[in-house]
Amino acid sequence: MSRPSPLNADLHCHSIVSDGTLAPAELAERAHAQGVDLWALTDHDELSGLTEAGLAAHALGMRFVPGVEISVSFASQTVHIVALGVEPDNTELLQGLQHIRSGRDQRARDMAHDLERHLGLPDVYAGALRYAGNPALLSRTHFARYLVEQGVCRQTHEVFTRFLTPGKPGYVDHAWARMEEALGWIAAAKGVAVIAHPGRYRFSATEEWALLEQFKSLGGQAIEVVTGSHTNSQYRKYANLALEFGFYASRGSDFHSPGESVCDLGRLPPLPADLAPVWDLLH
């Protein structure tokens, strides 16, 4: 008797509502075409794409999970917490995300000014804004696309090795939500909190352990194990940490754009078989 094939779940991606390049409905179509069974849209600090995404997924017969990726400050770094299965009309969550977004514009202007100073480019803010589907969510990715357009770098991933990261031109520190705030909003909206792409953060082993401990103590339930920016060795590392902390495991491409993303929707390997998948918590 053959074993059933694993669920093709992709629970992390971005639309033009934040820093992706496709509309929510276009993402739904792409996910469906790639064989995704369970799909979540998780735009940064914004819920306004969920209605379109949900309607498109439903029309395609694909199961949809409303989500959001929340920016959190921890140990002087930005950490992203994916919330899955949230109630999109929850007032506490909506107000919390609005508070986060309110600080983004000044940060973006400060980033633009610093890039202009280092590169001698004019009107960097206006240039980045042309790439933003939602002007309230102007991000580092939009600046990266503009620097590629201007020939400063060849690809967006090259931008992030030379600019827009701590200690490099264009980086501006910002105080996002506190961990306890973000997890409180997620709980109020009846969502499941997931630490996104833990392998991307530049934490020491001690800081990473502290992150996982605090996240769990505040009600965090899951961690991304298989995600677009993780290596094969990181799949196993975070699988082991999921088992050690009792976390459910999530899987998501973190897809942003056909021309930029390392991994396309639905094309990741399956979760390790010894893990409890986060979709067991989603209804």
Contacts in CASP RR format, 6 or more apart in sequence:
PFRMAT RR
TARGET T0000
AUTHOR 0000-0000-0000
METHOD contacts of the structure
MODEL  1
MSRPSPLNADLHCHSIVSDGTLAPAELAERAHAQGVDLWALTDHDELSGL
TEAGLAAHALGMRFVPGVEISVSFASQTVHIVALGVEPDNTELLQGLQHI
RSGRDQRARDMAHDLERHLGLPDVYAGALRYAGNPALLSRTHFARYLVEQ
GVCRQTHEVFTRFLTPGKPGYVDHAWARMEEALGWIAAAKGVAVIAHPGR
YRFSATEEWALLEQFKSLGGQAIEVVTGSHTNSQYRKYANLALEFGFYAS
RGSDFHSPGESVCDLGRLPPLPADLAPVWDLLH
6 270 0 8 1.000
6 271 0 8 1.000
7 37 0 8 1.000
7 38 0 8 1.000
7 277 0 8 1.000
7 279 0 8 1.000
8 35 0 8 1.000
8 36 0 8 1.000
8 37 0 8 1.000
8 38 0 8 1.000
8 266 0 8 1.000
9 36 0 8 1.000
9 37 0 8 1.000
9 38 0 8 1.000
9 39 0 8 1.000
9 251 0 8 1.000
9 252 0 8 1.000
9 277 0 8 1.000
9 279 0 8 1.000
10 31 0 8 1.000
10 36 0 8 1.000
10 38 0 8 1.000
10 39 0 8 1.000
10 40 0 8 1.000
10 251 0 8 1.000
10 252 0 8 1.000
10 253 0 8 1.000
10 255 0 8 1.000
10 265 0 8 1.000
10 266 0 8 1.000
10 268 0 8 1.000
11 38 0 8 1.000
11 39 0 8 1.000
11 40 0 8 1.000
11 42 0 8 1.000
11 65 0 8 1.000
11 82 0 8 1.000
11 84 0 8 1.000
11 194 0 8 1.000
11 250 0 8 1.000
11 251 0 8 1.000
11 252 0 8 1.000
11 278 0 8 1.000
11 279 0 8 1.000
12 40 0 8 1.000
12 42 0 8 1.000
12 69 0 8 1.000
12 82 0 8 1.000
12 196 0 8 1.000
12 224 0 8 1.000
12 227 0 8 1.000
12 250 0 8 1.000
12 252 0 8 1.000
12 253 0 8 1.000
12 254 0 8 1.000
12 255 0 8 1.000
13 27 0 8 1.000
13 31 0 8 1.000
13 39 0 8 1.000
13 40 0 8 1.000
13 41 0 8 1.000
13 42 0 8 1.000
13 252 0 8 1.000
13 253 0 8 1.000
13 254 0 8 1.000
13 255 0 8 1.000
13 256 0 8 1.000
13 265 0 8 1.000
14 20 0 8 1.000
14 41 0 8 1.000
14 42 0 8 1.000
14 43 0 8 1.000
14 44 0 8 1.000
14 69 0 8 1.000
14 254 0 8 1.000
14 255 0 8 1.000
14 256 0 8 1.000
15 22 0 8 1.000
15 23 0 8 1.000
15 24 0 8 1.000
15 26 0 8 1.000
15 27 0 8 1.000
15 41 0 8 1.000
15 43 0 8 1.000
15 49 0 8 1.000
15 53 0 8 1.000
16 22 0 8 1.000
16 23 0 8 1.000
16 24 0 8 1.000
16 133 0 8 1.000
16 134 0 8 1.000
17 24 0 8 1.000
17 43 0 8 1.000
17 46 0 8 1.000
17 48 0 8 1.000
17 49 0 8 1.000
17 133 0 8 1.000
17 134 0 8 1.000
17 137 0 8 1.000
18 43 0 8 1.000
18 44 0 8 1.000
18 45 0 8 1.000
18 46 0 8 1.000
18 69 0 8 1.000
18 134 0 8 1.000
18 137 0 8 1.000
18 139 0 8 1.000
19 44 0 8 1.000
19 132 0 8 1.000
19 137 0 8 1.000
19 139 0 8 1.000
19 141 0 8 1.000
19 142 0 8 1.000
19 256 0 8 1.000
20 141 0 8 1.000
20 256 0 8 1.000
20 257 0 8 1.000
21 256 0 8 1.000
21 257 0 8 1.000
21 258 0 8 1.000
21 259 0 8 1.000
21 260 0 8 1.000
22 30 0 8 1.000
22 257 0 8 1.000
22 258 0 8 1.000
23 52 0 8 1.000
24 41 0 8 1.000
24 49 0 8 1.000
24 50 0 8 1.000
24 52 0 8 1.000
24 53 0 8 1.000
24 54 0 8 1.000
24 56 0 8 1.000
25 52 0 8 1.000
25 53 0 8 1.000
25 55 0 8 1.000
25 56 0 8 1.000
27 41 0 8 1.000
27 53 0 8 1.000
27 255 0 8 1.000
27 265 0 8 1.000
28 39 0 8 1.000
28 53 0 8 1.000
28 54 0 8 1.000
28 56 0 8 1.000
28 57 0 8 1.000
28 60 0 8 1.000
28 62 0 8 1.000
28 64 0 8 1.000
29 56 0 8 1.000
29 60 0 8 1.000
30 258 0 8 1.000
30 264 0 8 1.000
30 265 0 8 1.000
31 39 0 8 1.000
31 57 0 8 1.000
31 62 0 8 1.000
31 265 0 8 1.000
31 266 0 8 1.000
32 39 0 8 1.000
32 57 0 8 1.000
32 60 0 8 1.000
32 61 0 8 1.000
32 62 0 8 1.000
34 264 0 8 1.000
34 265 0 8 1.000
34 266 0 8 1.000
34 267 0 8 1.000
35 266 0 8 1.000
36 62 0 8 1.000
36 265 0 8 1.000
36 266 0 8 1.000
37 62 0 8 1.000
37 63 0 8 1.000
38 62 0 8 1.000
38 63 0 8 1.000
38 65 0 8 1.000
38 279 0 8 1.000
38 282 0 8 1.000
39 57 0 8 1.000
39 62 0 8 1.000
39 63 0 8 1.000
39 64 0 8 1.000
39 65 0 8 1.000
39 265 0 8 1.000
40 64 0 8 1.000
40 65 0 8 1.000
40 66 0 8 1.000
40 67 0 8 1.000
40 82 0 8 1.000
40 84 0 8 1.000
40 85 0 8 1.000
41 49 0 8 1.000
41 50 0 8 1.000
41 53 0 8 1.000
41 54 0 8 1.000
41 64 0 8 1.000
41 66 0 8 1.000
41 67 0 8 1.000
42 67 0 8 1.000
42 68 0 8 1.000
42 69 0 8 1.000
42 82 0 8 1.000
42 83 0 8 1.000
42 84 0 8 1.000
43 49 0 8 1.000
43 68 0 8 1.000
43 69 0 8 1.000
43 137 0 8 1.000
44 68 0 8 1.000
44 69 0 8 1.000
44 71 0 8 1.000
44 80 0 8 1.000
44 137 0 8 1.000
44 139 0 8 1.000
45 68 0 8 1.000
45 69 0 8 1.000
45 70 0 8 1.000
45 71 0 8 1.000
45 97 0 8 1.000
45 100 0 8 1.000
45 101 0 8 1.000
45 104 0 8 1.000
45 137 0 8 1.000
46 68 0 8 1.000
46 97 0 8 1.000
46 101 0 8 1.000
46 134 0 8 1.000
46 136 0 8 1.000
46 137 0 8 1.000
47 66 0 8 1.000
47 67 0 8 1.000
47 68 0 8 1.000
47 86 0 8 1.000
47 88 0 8 1.000
47 93 0 8 1.000
47 94 0 8 1.000
47 97 0 8 1.000
48 134 0 8 1.000
50 66 0 8 1.000
50 67 0 8 1.000
50 88 0 8 1.000
51 88 0 8 1.000
53 64 0 8 1.000
53 66 0 8 1.000
54 64 0 8 1.000
54 66 0 8 1.000
57 63 0 8 1.000
57 64 0 8 1.000
58 64 0 8 1.000
65 84 0 8 1.000
65 85 0 8 1.000
65 279 0 8 1.000
65 282 0 8 1.000
66 84 0 8 1.000
66 85 0 8 1.000
66 86 0 8 1.000
66 87 0 8 1.000
66 88 0 8 1.000
67 82 0 8 1.000
67 83 0 8 1.000
67 84 0 8 1.000
67 85 0 8 1.000
67 86 0 8 1.000
67 88 0 8 1.000
68 82 0 8 1.000
68 83 0 8 1.000
68 86 0 8 1.000
68 93 0 8 1.000
68 97 0 8 1.000
69 80 0 8 1.000
69 81 0 8 1.000
69 82 0 8 1.000
69 83 0 8 1.000
69 196 0 8 1.000
70 80 0 8 1.000
70 81 0 8 1.000
70 82 0 8 1.000
70 83 0 8 1.000
70 97 0 8 1.000
70 100 0 8 1.000
70 177 0 8 1.000
70 182 0 8 1.000
70 185 0 8 1.000
70 186 0 8 1.000
71 78 0 8 1.000
71 80 0 8 1.000
71 100 0 8 1.000
71 176 0 8 1.000
71 177 0 8 1.000
72 78 0 8 1.000
72 79 0 8 1.000
72 80 0 8 1.000
72 81 0 8 1.000
72 176 0 8 1.000
72 177 0 8 1.000
72 178 0 8 1.000
72 179 0 8 1.000
72 182 0 8 1.000
73 79 0 8 1.000
73 174 0 8 1.000
73 175 0 8 1.000
73 176 0 8 1.000
73 177 0 8 1.000
73 178 0 8 1.000
74 179 0 8 1.000
74 211 0 8 1.000
74 214 0 8 1.000
75 203 0 8 1.000
75 207 0 8 1.000
75 210 0 8 1.000
75 211 0 8 1.000
76 173 0 8 1.000
77 166 0 8 1.000
77 201 0 8 1.000
77 202 0 8 1.000
77 203 0 8 1.000
78 174 0 8 1.000
78 176 0 8 1.000
79 179 0 8 1.000
79 195 0 8 1.000
79 196 0 8 1.000
79 201 0 8 1.000
79 211 0 8 1.000
80 195 0 8 1.000
80 196 0 8 1.000
80 197 0 8 1.000
81 179 0 8 1.000
81 182 0 8 1.000
81 183 0 8 1.000
81 186 0 8 1.000
81 193 0 8 1.000
81 194 0 8 1.000
81 195 0 8 1.000
81 196 0 8 1.000
81 215 0 8 1.000
82 193 0 8 1.000
82 194 0 8 1.000
82 195 0 8 1.000
82 196 0 8 1.000
82 224 0 8 1.000
82 250 0 8 1.000
83 93 0 8 1.000
83 182 0 8 1.000
83 185 0 8 1.000
83 186 0 8 1.000
83 189 0 8 1.000
83 191 0 8 1.000
83 192 0 8 1.000
83 193 0 8 1.000
83 194 0 8 1.000
84 191 0 8 1.000
84 192 0 8 1.000
84 194 0 8 1.000
84 222 0 8 1.000
84 250 0 8 1.000
84 278 0 8 1.000
84 281 0 8 1.000
84 282 0 8 1.000
85 190 0 8 1.000
85 191 0 8 1.000
85 192 0 8 1.000
85 282 0 8 1.000
86 93 0 8 1.000
86 186 0 8 1.000
86 189 0 8 1.000
86 190 0 8 1.000
86 191 0 8 1.000
87 93 0 8 1.000
87 189 0 8 1.000
87 190 0 8 1.000
87 191 0 8 1.000
88 189 0 8 1.000
90 185 0 8 1.000
90 188 0 8 1.000
90 189 0 8 1.000
90 190 0 8 1.000
92 184 0 8 1.000
92 185 0 8 1.000
92 188 0 8 1.000
92 189 0 8 1.000
93 185 0 8 1.000
93 186 0 8 1.000
93 188 0 8 1.000
93 189 0 8 1.000
96 177 0 8 1.000
96 181 0 8 1.000
96 185 0 8 1.000
97 185 0 8 1.000
99 177 0 8 1.000
100 176 0 8 1.000
100 177 0 8 1.000
101 136 0 8 1.000
101 137 0 8 1.000
103 174 0 8 1.000
104 136 0 8 1.000
104 137 0 8 1.000
104 138 0 8 1.000
104 139 0 8 1.000
104 174 0 8 1.000
105 136 0 8 1.000
105 138 0 8 1.000
107 172 0 8 1.000
107 174 0 8 1.000
108 125 0 8 1.000
108 128 0 8 1.000
108 138 0 8 1.000
108 139 0 8 1.000
108 143 0 8 1.000
109 125 0 8 1.000
110 172 0 8 1.000
111 124 0 8 1.000
111 140 0 8 1.000
111 143 0 8 1.000
111 164 0 8 1.000
111 170 0 8 1.000
111 171 0 8 1.000
111 172 0 8 1.000
112 124 0 8 1.000
112 125 0 8 1.000
112 128 0 8 1.000
112 143 0 8 1.000
113 124 0 8 1.000
113 125 0 8 1.000
114 169 0 8 1.000
114 170 0 8 1.000
114 171 0 8 1.000
114 172 0 8 1.000
115 121 0 8 1.000
115 124 0 8 1.000
115 143 0 8 1.000
115 147 0 8 1.000
115 163 0 8 1.000
115 169 0 8 1.000
115 170 0 8 1.000
116 122 0 8 1.000
116 124 0 8 1.000
117 169 0 8 1.000
118 169 0 8 1.000
118 170 0 8 1.000
119 147 0 8 1.000
119 152 0 8 1.000
119 169 0 8 1.000
121 150 0 8 1.000
121 152 0 8 1.000
124 143 0 8 1.000
124 146 0 8 1.000
125 138 0 8 1.000
127 146 0 8 1.000
128 138 0 8 1.000
128 142 0 8 1.000
128 143 0 8 1.000
128 145 0 8 1.000
128 146 0 8 1.000
129 135 0 8 1.000
129 138 0 8 1.000
129 142 0 8 1.000
130 146 0 8 1.000
131 141 0 8 1.000
131 142 0 8 1.000
131 145 0 8 1.000
131 146 0 8 1.000
132 138 0 8 1.000
132 139 0 8 1.000
132 142 0 8 1.000
140 160 0 8 1.000
140 164 0 8 1.000
141 156 0 8 1.000
141 256 0 8 1.000
143 159 0 8 1.000
143 163 0 8 1.000
143 164 0 8 1.000
143 170 0 8 1.000
144 153 0 8 1.000
144 156 0 8 1.000
144 159 0 8 1.000
144 160 0 8 1.000
144 163 0 8 1.000
144 164 0 8 1.000
145 156 0 8 1.000
147 153 0 8 1.000
147 159 0 8 1.000
147 163 0 8 1.000
148 154 0 8 1.000
148 155 0 8 1.000
148 156 0 8 1.000
148 159 0 8 1.000
152 159 0 8 1.000
152 163 0 8 1.000
153 159 0 8 1.000
153 162 0 8 1.000
153 163 0 8 1.000
155 260 0 8 1.000
156 260 0 8 1.000
157 260 0 8 1.000
157 262 0 8 1.000
162 168 0 8 1.000
162 169 0 8 1.000
163 169 0 8 1.000
163 170 0 8 1.000
163 171 0 8 1.000
164 170 0 8 1.000
164 171 0 8 1.000
165 171 0 8 1.000
166 173 0 8 1.000
166 202 0 8 1.000
177 185 0 8 1.000
179 214 0 8 1.000
179 215 0 8 1.000
179 218 0 8 1.000
180 218 0 8 1.000
182 193 0 8 1.000
183 193 0 8 1.000
183 215 0 8 1.000
183 218 0 8 1.000
183 219 0 8 1.000
183 220 0 8 1.000
184 218 0 8 1.000
186 192 0 8 1.000
186 193 0 8 1.000
187 193 0 8 1.000
187 219 0 8 1.000
192 221 0 8 1.000
192 222 0 8 1.000
192 248 0 8 1.000
192 278 0 8 1.000
192 281 0 8 1.000
192 282 0 8 1.000
193 215 0 8 1.000
193 219 0 8 1.000
193 220 0 8 1.000
193 221 0 8 1.000
193 222 0 8 1.000
194 220 0 8 1.000
194 221 0 8 1.000
194 222 0 8 1.000
194 223 0 8 1.000
194 224 0 8 1.000
194 250 0 8 1.000
194 278 0 8 1.000
195 211 0 8 1.000
195 212 0 8 1.000
195 215 0 8 1.000
195 220 0 8 1.000
195 222 0 8 1.000
195 223 0 8 1.000
195 224 0 8 1.000
196 224 0 8 1.000
196 227 0 8 1.000
196 254 0 8 1.000
197 224 0 8 1.000
197 227 0 8 1.000
197 228 0 8 1.000
197 229 0 8 1.000
197 230 0 8 1.000
197 254 0 8 1.000
198 208 0 8 1.000
198 211 0 8 1.000
198 223 0 8 1.000
198 224 0 8 1.000
198 238 0 8 1.000
198 241 0 8 1.000
199 229 0 8 1.000
199 230 0 8 1.000
199 234 0 8 1.000
199 237 0 8 1.000
199 238 0 8 1.000
200 229 0 8 1.000
201 208 0 8 1.000
201 211 0 8 1.000
203 211 0 8 1.000
212 223 0 8 1.000
212 241 0 8 1.000
212 245 0 8 1.000
212 247 0 8 1.000
216 245 0 8 1.000
216 246 0 8 1.000
216 247 0 8 1.000
220 247 0 8 1.000
221 247 0 8 1.000
221 248 0 8 1.000
221 278 0 8 1.000
221 281 0 8 1.000
222 242 0 8 1.000
222 247 0 8 1.000
222 248 0 8 1.000
222 249 0 8 1.000
222 250 0 8 1.000
222 278 0 8 1.000
222 281 0 8 1.000
223 238 0 8 1.000
223 241 0 8 1.000
223 242 0 8 1.000
223 245 0 8 1.000
223 247 0 8 1.000
223 248 0 8 1.000
223 249 0 8 1.000
223 250 0 8 1.000
224 230 0 8 1.000
224 238 0 8 1.000
224 249 0 8 1.000
224 250 0 8 1.000
224 251 0 8 1.000
224 252 0 8 1.000
225 235 0 8 1.000
225 238 0 8 1.000
225 239 0 8 1.000
225 242 0 8 1.000
225 249 0 8 1.000
225 250 0 8 1.000
225 251 0 8 1.000
225 271 0 8 1.000
225 272 0 8 1.000
225 275 0 8 1.000
226 235 0 8 1.000
226 249 0 8 1.000
226 250 0 8 1.000
226 251 0 8 1.000
226 252 0 8 1.000
226 268 0 8 1.000
226 269 0 8 1.000
226 270 0 8 1.000
226 271 0 8 1.000
227 250 0 8 1.000
227 251 0 8 1.000
227 252 0 8 1.000
227 253 0 8 1.000
227 254 0 8 1.000
227 268 0 8 1.000
228 252 0 8 1.000
228 253 0 8 1.000
228 254 0 8 1.000
228 261 0 8 1.000
228 262 0 8 1.000
228 263 0 8 1.000
228 268 0 8 1.000
229 254 0 8 1.000
229 262 0 8 1.000
230 238 0 8 1.000
235 269 0 8 1.000
235 272 0 8 1.000
236 272 0 8 1.000
238 249 0 8 1.000
239 249 0 8 1.000
239 271 0 8 1.000
239 272 0 8 1.000
239 274 0 8 1.000
239 275 0 8 1.000
241 247 0 8 1.000
242 248 0 8 1.000
242 249 0 8 1.000
242 275 0 8 1.000
243 274 0 8 1.000
243 275 0 8 1.000
248 275 0 8 1.000
248 276 0 8 1.000
248 277 0 8 1.000
248 278 0 8 1.000
248 280 0 8 1.000
248 281 0 8 1.000
249 271 0 8 1.000
249 272 0 8 1.000
249 275 0 8 1.000
249 276 0 8 1.000
249 277 0 8 1.000
249 278 0 8 1.000
250 277 0 8 1.000
250 278 0 8 1.000
251 268 0 8 1.000
251 270 0 8 1.000
251 271 0 8 1.000
251 277 0 8 1.000
252 266 0 8 1.000
252 268 0 8 1.000
253 261 0 8 1.000
253 263 0 8 1.000
253 264 0 8 1.000
253 265 0 8 1.000
253 266 0 8 1.000
253 267 0 8 1.000
253 268 0 8 1.000
254 261 0 8 1.000
254 263 0 8 1.000
255 261 0 8 1.000
255 263 0 8 1.000
255 264 0 8 1.000
255 265 0 8 1.000
258 264 0 8 1.000
271 277 0 8 1.000
END
